[in-house]
Amino acid sequence: MKKIAVITSGGDCPGMNAAIRATVRVALAHGVEVWGIKNGYAGMIAGDMTVLDSRSVGDIIQKGGTFLGTARSEEFKTLPGRQQAVANLEKRGIEGLVVIGGEGSLTGAKHLSELGIKFVGLPGTIDNDIWGTDYTIGFDTAVNTALDAINKLRDTASAHGRVMLVEVMGRDCGWIALTAGLAGGAEFILIPEAPFNQEEICRQLLASRAKGKQYSIIVIAEGAGSAMSLGQYIRTKAGLETRVSVLGHIQRGGAPTVSDRILASRLAETAVRLLLEGKTDIMIGYRNNQCVEVPIADAVGKKKDIDPELYRLAGVLSQ
């Protein structure tokens, strides 16, 4: 294999730049030319690609986002769109891809494989919802961003004796809420995977106040419900003063943590090495502190569940 390309697609996340950097430098160390595809699959269809050298990826390991850019492409969902993307790769002699992104991005790579393009995927998403890996690139940074907010909101909640509701990202998955809530000592962690009862929350809040607890922290994933609506319900039903903070896309930005930089670098090195060995249709996951091969059909076809032990522990420690 003489030429490969690297692409970031879907939602951005901290650590993508570290993964690009490692992909480029490992490939160059093996004498392989590397192309960067700009703006995800939309850029692949448009032929927006450039050759990358070692200096192209200098001074980016500490930066959030992705310097290649990312986008979502409706055209790529069509067969003619994918055929155009493949034609652009073949025109440049690109023989393999390193694809960094979430489930949608990896599914897109799987479709390209059906048209003859070899690829190895890296799990890049703050949601940590990809099957076959303990952690995804960007998750640790996003959780620490949420935790920092929870720590600061706890100070003002304590000062005013309020119920503070913190809404974090997680439309279909509660990993960010669960992990940040557990680490931040939240009294309630509400996630899409576990239905909750608003009346019961009010009852427990009032019971806590009766025992002398003057403030509470509620962490809610966006997919579990609206923090604004729940805050209004608690004010009306329990008569408690509430404040709501919706963290939103701040969780996607910022300098990646040490863990995300190292994870991205290790996964990318393994991806390039296996791609050059002729492997394809796999994602590189991280399990038990080791990089592992995950069949792409499993990575995009299976659901990664919340750890029930973490959820149980959060409930025990919230008393």
Stockholm file with secondary structure:
# STOCKHOLM 1.0

chainA/1-319         MKKIAVITSGGDCPGMNAAIRATVRVALAHGVEVWGIKNGYAGMIAGDMTVLDSRSVGDIIQKGGTFLGTARSEEFKTLPGRQQAVANLEKRGIEGLVVIGGEGSLTGAKHLSELGIKFVGLPGTIDNDIWGTDYTIGFDTAVNTALDAINKLRDTASAHGRVMLVEVMGRDCGWIALTAGLAGGAEFILIPEAPFNQEEICRQLLASRAKGKQYSIIVIAEGAGSAMSLGQYIRTKAGLETRVSVLGHIQRGGAPTVSDRILASRLAETAVRLLLEGKTDIMIGYRNNQCVEVPIADAVGKKKDIDPELYRLAGVLSQ
#=GR chainA/1-319 SS CCEEEEEECSSCCTTHHHHHHHHHHHHHHTTCEEEEESSHHHHHHHTCEEEECGGGGTTCTTCCSCTTCCCCCSGGGSHHHHHHHHHHHHHTTCCEEEEEESHHHHHHHHHHHTTTCEEEEEEBCTTCCBTTCSCCBTHHHHHHHHHHHHHHHHHHHHHHTCEEEEEECCSSCCHHHHHHHHHTTCSEEECTTSCCCHHHHHHHHHHHHHTTCCCEEEEEETTTCCHHHHHHHHHHHHCCCEEEEECGGGGGCSCCCHHHHHHHHHHHHHHHHHHHTTCCSEEEEEETTEEEEEEHHHHHHSBCCCCHHHHHHHHHHTC
#=GC SS_cons         CCEEEEEECSSCCTTHHHHHHHHHHHHHHTTCEEEEESSHHHHHHHTCEEEECGGGGTTCTTCCSCTTCCCCCSGGGSHHHHHHHHHHHHHTTCCEEEEEESHHHHHHHHHHHTTTCEEEEEEBCTTCCBTTCSCCBTHHHHHHHHHHHHHHHHHHHHHHTCEEEEEECCSSCCHHHHHHHHHTTCSEEECTTSCCCHHHHHHHHHHHHHTTCCCEEEEEETTTCCHHHHHHHHHHHHCCCEEEEECGGGGGCSCCCHHHHHHHHHHHHHHHHHHHTTCCSEEEEEETTEEEEEEHHHHHHSBCCCCHHHHHHHHHHTC
//
